[in-house]
């Protein structure tokens, strides 16, 4: 009986000295499609099977609709040269496009690309998505701000944390299955964020998706997430990337990570 008790105590001590951790999720490429390598992708969204894109840089910013299969630009509207376009999302029959440091967003008719109105916001504009109730905006910090899509007034905000540490450089956003997916600028990782608490629920590591040999510029970094809810398809691309990828996320497996205690 004493032997069994000792074995049980030892097992409990071993469990106490270890913790369960999750590695990053990975990916599998389903299809690779052409993408305009001159497009400085800042926002990406799929609505009713149509791929809409916001491209940046002063004098080169556009709103466009792309053919997913061929990468051909089917419709385009230029943004005035004084604006550096950023994130993009849909709301009803409209598309909403941010600008970087001009504190102004453009609201377009989704079908004609006719400018309907503008609205102002504080701080920089980076990424934009919506959860069916509010617009969700990133500004490069660890904060996500929620706006009323009708009045464009701020409703609330959350601060993004991973194991208690702030996660900054949050860029292009997409709302998928009740979570906010966020590119982290200049990284190959996408954070999956709770829109309620700001807690990072997991990471998707897209390292190796586009080889360095196909990147024409130091700023040719991952920055584009679009989810086709109708067909459950996930697309990703980047600034100045020549390809658009349809991927499947491969969940990470739990692993036991030893915890080393100080003496």
N, C-alpha and C positions, 0 to 999 in steps of 0.2 A: 504493500500500500504506500509505503514511504517512497519507493522507487517511482511509482506512477505520479505521486504528488510532485516530486522533483522534476520529472519530465514536463509536467504541466506548467510548473513555475518557469522553467527554462523557455518553454514555448511562448509564454506571456511576455517574458523579458525580451525575447527576440522580436516579437511584434511591436513592443513599445519602442524598440531601438530602430525601427524602420517606419517609413511613411509611404503611402501610395501616391504616385505622381503620374500625370499624363504628359506624354511627349506631344509635340505638335502633330496635328492632323497633316496628312500629305495629300497627294492628288493623283488622278489618272486622267490623261488626255483622251477625250472621246473623239473630237474633231479639231482640225486646225483650218482656219479660214484666212484669206487675205485681209489685210488691214492697211489703211493709208499710212505709210511710214512718215508722212509729213504732218500727220495729225498729232498735236500736242494734247493728248487726251486728258481731260479734266473731269468729265462726267460721262456716265454711260447708263442707259436705262432701256428696257424693252417694254413696250406697250402694244398689246394686240398683235404681237408678232413682228412689230417694227422696232428696229434698233436706232435709238436716238443718241447723239453724241455732242458734247460740248468740248470745243478745243480752245486752247489758250494762246497766250503771247499777245502783246500789244501789236495791233495792225494785222494779226493773223487769226484772231479769235472768230469762231463760227458756231452756229447751231446747225446741225445737219442730221439727216436721216440716211442711214447706210443700209445697203443690202447685206445681210449677214453672210450669205453664201459666197458672194463675189467680192465683197468689200467696196463695191462701187457706191459713190455718193449719189443718192437719188434726189435729194432736195437739200438746199443749203441757204442759210442767211448769214450775212457778215455782221459782226458786232462792230460798232464804231471804234476807231483805232485807239481812242483814249482809254478803252476798257480792256482789261485782261480777264477773259472769261474763265469761270471755274466750274463748280459742281452743278449738276442738273438732275431734276426729278420731274415726275408728272403729277398733275392734280386735276382730276376730271378731264375736261377737254383741253387742258392747258399744259404747257411745259414751263418750268421755272428754272432760270439760269442765274447763278451767282456771278459776281465779279470779285476779284482778289482784294484790292485795297480801295475801291471806289465807294464801298458801303451801299451799293445799289444792286438790286436784282431785277431781272426782266421777266415778265409774264407774257408768254406767246400763245396764240391759238395753235394747237398741236397739228392741225391739218394744213393751214396756210402759212404758218410761221409769222403771221402778222403780229406785231407788238401790240399788246392790249393795255399794259400798264407797267409801272415800275413801283418798287417799294424800297425803303431804306432800312438798314440794320447797322448796328454798332460792330466795330471790329472787322477783322478780315473774313472773307468768305473762301472756304476751301471745298468741302464736300457737302452734298445735299441728298437727302432721301425723304421718304414719308412712310408713316405706319398706318395710313388709312384714317388717321385722326389729326395728326400734327405733321408739320414739316420738321425735319431734324437736320441741323446745320453743324458742321465742324469748322474750326478756325485755326487749326494747326496746334492748338494747345491740348490739354487733357479734357477739355470741356465739350460737351454736346448740348446744344440749345434747341429747345422745342418751340415752334412758332405756330400760332393759329393761321391756317392757310387762307382764311377769309379776311381777317383784319391785319395779319402779319405782325401781330403783337406777340412778344415772348411769353410763353406759358410757364415754362420751368426749365431747369438745366440739371445736368448730372456731370460728375467728374469720374473719368474712367480710371480704374485701378486694377492692377494685376498683382495679386498677393500684397496688397496694401501700397504698392508703388504707383505713382502717376504714369500713365501712358500718354505721351505727347506725340506731336506730328501726325495726328489723325487726319486723314485726307479724304479720298473718295469714299462714299458711303453707299450701302445698299441694305434695305430692310428685308430679311429672309427668315421665314418661319419664326417670327416673334423675336428675332435678334437683329442687332445692328452689326453688319459686317463693315469693317473699316480698314482700308489700306493704311499702313504706316509708311510715311514718306521715306524714300531712300532705303527701303527694306524690302525683302521678298516675302513678308509675312502679312497676313490679314487677321485682325483681331475679331473675335465674335463676342459681342458686348450685350449685357443685359440692359435693355432700355429703361428698366425700373431703378436698378441700383448702380449701374455703371461698372459693375464687376466684369472683368474679362472671363468669359466662360470657356474659352479655348483659343487656340491659334491654328491657322492653316499656313503651312510653310510651302511656298511655291518656288523654292530655289531650283534652278536649272530649267525652269519653264521656257525661257527664251535665252539661248546661249549668248554669251558676251560678244561673240563674233558677229551677231546680228544686231547689235546695239550700236547705233551711229553716233551717239552723244552721251556724255556722262549723265545727262538728265533723262536718258531713255530708261526710266524706272517703272516698275509696276504701278499702275494707277488707273484701274477701270474694272468695275464689278457690275454685271447686269444679270438679273434673274428673270427668267421666263417662267412665270408662275403657272401658266396654262399647260406647258409641256414639261415642267419641272426640270429646266435646263439652266446651268450656271455658266456664264461667260466671263472671261477675264482678259485684259490686255494692259498695255502701258503707254506712256508718253513716247511717241515716235517709234512705236513697235510696228513691224511689218506684218504681224500676225495677230489674229484674235483666236482665243482658245476656248473651246467648250470642254469643261472638266467635270469630273466627279470627285468629291471630297472623300478621301479614304481615312476613316476615323483612326485615331491613335489607340494603342493598347495600353492599359494600365501597367505600370512596372513598379517594383519595390525599390525604393531609393534609400540606402542606409542614411541614418541621421547620426552624425558624429558629435558627441557631447564633449564639451571642454572638461579637462581634468580639474 
